[in-house]
Amino acid sequence: MMAYSEDHIALAAEYALGTLDADERTQVETMMAVDRDFTAMVEAWEQKLGVLNQMVGSVEPRPEVWDRIKAATGLAEAQAPLMLPEAPPPAVADMAELVTAADTSNVIRFAARARRWRNVATFTTAIAAALVAMLAVQAYRPDLLPDGLRPKPLVRVVEVKAPSAPTPSGQYVALLQKDSGSPAFILTVDGATRNFTVRKVGATAEPGRSYELWLVSDKLPKPRSLGVIGGNDFTIRPVLAAYDPDTVSKATYAVTVEPEGGSPTGVATGPIVFTGKLIEAVPPPAR
């Protein structure tokens, strides 16, 4: 696209606004007839400024209004042709004044350019204010706008999932004992949370030593420590939640004697003194 001067851009904008005089409009229309790029620039200004026509309806004045305007301007009666007196030829003494007037042509062109851009800036500001007002009406009083300008209602689809019912689960118990003798500990596991409780029954604590519980499964590369069994009657821990239910229910549980505080290496170091497997003691509730 050809690069246009500021005067050309201002002319295109004022043509779109309709503020040019007859000579200037003729100049713009002549340029549009021979220059497609200039025509495109004028059309672009018309699209930018055309929003004013959409927001302000046209009003046709009554005939009596035109009559009053003609009377006020002295045009109510037919007017005689306007005759301009012939100007005398300029004298030699007036040449200096003509040169001075020619030197002010740049000032006149600059004033015309400033007027054009001032008109464009004024109308652009009006458009911006109108758009802000329209956005405010759309946000707070959309019912005041025509149907075509009202914002479309925002529809959101929200999927509501019903909470899943908890999986019924029972209680499991293992007797940790030696050679089918009296149980030393009773291990209870909650099937839902997989939290476990160790109840001390017949085990006797050894001075400077601790009992440590281990989970032994063919699904694991080595036994996993479930922690030291405390000196109280009950030891409650949640560590089984890290294992899947199948591993928990089918594993063998073993108790070893370790240094006080448990194995320092994470691997059983003492002898296995008690073992047991879980059995279902309380079935899950019927669904």
Phi and psi in degrees as a GROMACS rama.xvg file:
@    title "Ramachandran Plot"
@    xaxis  label "Phi"
@    yaxis  label "Psi"
@TYPE xy
-67.4165  145.412  MET-2
-83.5489  125.96  ALA-3
-108.126  152.21  TYR-4
-74.3505  170.243  SER-5
-63.7479  -34.3318  GLU-6
-62.5672  -42.7172  ASP-7
-63.8092  -42.6589  HIS-8
-64.3253  -42.2548  ILE-9
-65.6371  -39.0671  ALA-10
-60.7853  -43.4493  LEU-11
-62.2697  -41.6981  ALA-12
-66.6124  -43.5582  ALA-13
-69.5318  -31.7384  GLU-14
-61.5215  -42.6922  TYR-15
-65.5689  -32.6208  ALA-16
-78.8815  -22.8429  LEU-17
83.0575  29.6426  GLY-18
-107.433  6.05651  THR-19
-83.6056  153.233  LEU-20
-80.173  179.581  ASP-21
-62.5439  -43.3823  ALA-22
-64.1866  -41.5788  ASP-23
-68.2221  -38.656  GLU-24
-63.669  -39.3241  ARG-25
-62.5147  -39.7036  THR-26
-63.5761  -43.9395  GLN-27
-65.4229  -44.0443  VAL-28
-66.5627  -32.0783  GLU-29
-66.0486  -42.785  THR-30
-64.471  -38.8941  MET-31
-64.341  -31.7576  MET-32
-70.625  -25.2538  ALA-33
-114.134  -8.21927  VAL-34
-130.942  105.401  ASP-35
-65.5635  -37.8979  ARG-36
-63.7003  -39.7321  ASP-37
-66.4056  -38.272  PHE-38
-60.6527  -42.2624  THR-39
-63.1329  -36.7473  ALA-40
-66.8246  -41.2012  MET-41
-62.2107  -44.2061  VAL-42
-64.0621  -35.6783  GLU-43
-63.9485  -40.9997  ALA-44
-64.7647  -37.8551  TRP-45
-63.6775  -36.9333  GLU-46
-68.7862  -39.7014  GLN-47
-67.0904  -40.7774  LYS-48
-92.308  -9.06089  LEU-49
-69.4089  -13.222  GLY-50
-62.2449  -24.6365  VAL-51
-65.3125  -35.9687  LEU-52
-66.8057  -31.6362  ASN-53
-73.4792  -29.8357  GLN-54
-93.6251  -17.808  MET-55
-122.846  117.712  VAL-56
-74.6927  153.46  GLY-57
-80.8759  144.772  SER-58
-127.866  123.688  VAL-59
-88.3301  119.025  GLU-60
-66.1294  152.316  PRO-61
-70.7176  154.801  ARG-62
-57.3086  -36.8446  PRO-63
-67.5611  -24.7541  GLU-64
-65.6735  -45.1186  VAL-65
-60.6413  -39.9546  TRP-66
-61.148  -42.2194  ASP-67
-67.0359  -36.1481  ARG-68
-64.9558  -42.8509  ILE-69
-63.496  -41.2281  LYS-70
-65.8952  -39.2474  ALA-71
-68.8217  -29.9875  ALA-72
-96.1199  2.46397  THR-73
76.9884  23.0814  GLY-74
-109.622  14.3276  LEU-75
-69.0159  -30.7726  ALA-76
-107.197  164.413  GLU-77
-62.6281  139.248  ALA-78
-103.135  141.641  GLN-79
-74.5411  152.669  ALA-80
-59.3013  139.957  PRO-81
-82.9402  119.454  LEU-82
-107.455  122.128  MET-83
-93.7636  134.909  LEU-84
-67.8653  147.833  PRO-85
-73.4051  131.618  GLU-86
-80.3358  135.238  ALA-87
-68.6538  154.504  PRO-88
-63.0507  142.978  PRO-89
-67.7137  138.098  PRO-90
-79.6701  162.985  ALA-91
-62.8336  -32.2137  VAL-92
-68.0371  -21.1896  ALA-93
-88.8818  -1.07619  ASP-94
-62.5288  -37.3208  MET-95
-62.0784  -38.8985  ALA-96
-66.1637  -37.66  GLU-97
-64.7542  -39.5299  LEU-98
-63.4027  -41.5781  VAL-99
-62.1806  -42.0555  THR-100
-63.9558  -36.8436  ALA-101
-65.9783  -34.1242  ALA-102
-69.3878  -20.4983  ASP-103
-88.8288  4.92352  THR-104
-63.2767  -36.109  SER-105
-63.4236  -38.3269  ASN-106
-63.269  -41.1177  VAL-107
-65.4063  -43.662  ILE-108
-63.2952  -39.4637  ARG-109
-63.9878  -39.2718  PHE-110
-64.3337  -40.6209  ALA-111
-64.2835  -40.8943  ALA-112
-63.3949  -43.796  ARG-113
-62.16  -38.8472  ALA-114
-62.399  -43.0652  ARG-115
-60.6398  -49.8248  ARG-116
-67.4617  -30.5204  TRP-117
-66.303  -39.8397  ARG-118
-63.3912  -44.2587  ASN-119
-62.2596  -43.9476  VAL-120
-62.9055  -39.0623  ALA-121
-63.8287  -45.4867  THR-122
-70.0349  -35.1542  PHE-123
-63.917  -40.2137  THR-124
-63.0682  -39.8168  THR-125
-62.8731  -39.421  ALA-126
-63.2472  -45.1566  ILE-127
-60.6406  -43.0698  ALA-128
-63.6176  -38.9262  ALA-129
-65.4694  -40.1956  ALA-130
-65.4725  -40.4501  LEU-131
-61.8441  -42.8404  VAL-132
-62.8684  -41.5952  ALA-133
-64.8393  -40.7266  MET-134
-63.8313  -39.0641  LEU-135
-64.7532  -41.1204  ALA-136
-65.6362  -39.4961  VAL-137
-61.274  -35.7874  GLN-138
-78.1579  -39.1111  ALA-139
-110.392  -30.8893  TYR-140
-137.054  63.3634  ARG-141
-63.1523  -18.9327  PRO-142
-69.3774  -15.3062  ASP-143
-81.7887  -12.9045  LEU-144
-90.1684  155.953  LEU-145
-62.8066  162.067  PRO-146
-58.3523  -36.9668  ASP-147
-67.7694  -24.2978  GLY-148
-101.854  -4.53418  LEU-149
-73.1529  138.424  ARG-150
-66.7715  142.202  PRO-151
-73.0326  139.848  LYS-152
-63.9952  138.924  PRO-153
-85.0833  120.146  LEU-154
-108.434  123.397  VAL-155
-117.156  134.005  ARG-156
-99.5441  117.291  VAL-157
-112.23  123.363  VAL-158
-92.1507  120.701  GLU-159
-103.861  117.028  VAL-160
-95.4279  130.602  LYS-161
-69.5378  138.262  ALA-162
-61.7417  133.931  PRO-163
-72.1726  140.615  SER-164
-70.6075  138.546  ALA-165
-61.5722  142.49  PRO-166
-73.2881  120.684  THR-167
-61.6902  140.298  PRO-168
-148.418  149.375  SER-169
-97.2093  -165.26  GLY-170
-114.064  140.337  GLN-171
-120.302  145.029  TYR-172
-133.918  141.4  VAL-173
-130.412  134.119  ALA-174
-92.8952  113.636  LEU-175
-91.4974  109.669  LEU-176
-148.025  177.163  GLN-177
-121.108  121.416  LYS-178
52.5732  48.0331  ASP-179
57.8246  21.809  SER-180
-81.6229  -166.177  GLY-181
-63.0409  139.845  SER-182
-65.9073  137.84  PRO-183
-88.5655  -37.8759  ALA-184
-138.641  153.818  PHE-185
-116.934  120.627  ILE-186
-100.35  124.919  LEU-187
-118.405  129.863  THR-188
-122.604  130.169  VAL-189
-81.6724  123.001  ASP-190
-66.2073  -26.3411  GLY-191
-82.5339  -50.7606  ALA-192
-93.3747  -17.7142  THR-193
60.6167  20.4332  ARG-194
-73.8518  147.159  ASN-195
-127.96  156.429  PHE-196
-130.158  131.98  THR-197
-108.013  120.622  VAL-198
-103.195  120.721  ARG-199
-75.4882  127.673  LYS-200
-116.437  -69.4732  VAL-201
-116.252  1.72635  GLY-202
-72.5583  143.631  ALA-203
-114.558  126.209  THR-204
-69.9469  140.212  ALA-205
-98.9958  136.603  GLU-206
-59.5482  132.875  PRO-207
71.971  9.4033  GLY-208
-128.109  160.093  ARG-209
-134.772  148.495  SER-210
-88.3828  136.803  TYR-211
-128.017  136.121  GLU-212
-95.956  138.112  LEU-213
-128.801  147.348  TRP-214
-105.487  123.301  LEU-215
-118.056  121.235  VAL-216
-146.398  145.11  SER-217
-71.5095  -7.97483  ASP-218
-83.9305  -7.67707  LYS-219
-116.4  145.698  LEU-220
-67.8049  -24.7313  PRO-221
-156.291  162.795  LYS-222
-58.3765  145.749  PRO-223
-113.113  133.267  ARG-224
-73.6993  134.529  SER-225
-104.767  10.6083  LEU-226
102.601  168.127  GLY-227
-78.8798  137.586  VAL-228
-80.9508  122.562  ILE-229
-69.4311  170.805  GLY-230
-78.3736  -11.7605  GLY-231
-78.1751  174.55  ASN-232
-69.3825  -28.6694  ASP-233
-126.809  136.379  PHE-234
-124.139  119.477  THR-235
-115.119  128.728  ILE-236
-143.492  152.267  ARG-237
-105.872  12.2224  PRO-238
-67.5686  -18.0584  VAL-239
-70.4913  -13.1434  LEU-240
-64.1708  -16.9688  ALA-241
-77.9694  -6.68569  ALA-242
-116.075  151.567  TYR-243
-73.6096  156.303  ASP-244
-58.3951  -36.2335  PRO-245
-65.0449  -41.3031  ASP-246
-64.2055  -42.5191  THR-247
-63.339  -44.6941  VAL-248
-74.2235  -26.1392  SER-249
-104.163  -1.44773  LYS-250
-75.7152  162.769  ALA-251
-101.154  137.315  THR-252
-109.613  127.648  TYR-253
-126.696  149.955  ALA-254
-119.564  128.029  VAL-255
-116.903  161.818  THR-256
-99.2656  119.094  VAL-257
-122.774  168.286  GLU-258
-56.2589  157.011  PRO-259
-55.9244  127.407  GLU-260
95.9803  -6.87518  GLY-261
104.37  173.166  GLY-262
-63.155  129.946  SER-263
-77.0975  -11.1947  PRO-264
-108.963  -7.30677  THR-265
82.7974  1.82019  GLY-266
-123.132  141.549  VAL-267
-60.5921  130.455  ALA-268
-112.521  -24.0359  THR-269
-99.0165  177.862  GLY-270
-73.2259  150.523  PRO-271
-81.1041  121.343  ILE-272
-107.334  -25.5404  VAL-273
-142.975  144.447  PHE-274
-142.163  164.891  THR-275
-177.44  162.715  GLY-276
-125.351  151.308  LYS-277
-74.6683  142.878  LEU-278
-128.522  153.483  ILE-279
-77.3989  116.35  GLU-280
-94.355  -36.0747  ALA-281
-128.708  118.465  VAL-282
-69.5356  158.147  PRO-283
-65.5738  149.859  PRO-284
-65.5214  149.968  PRO-285
-68.0945  140.808  ALA-286
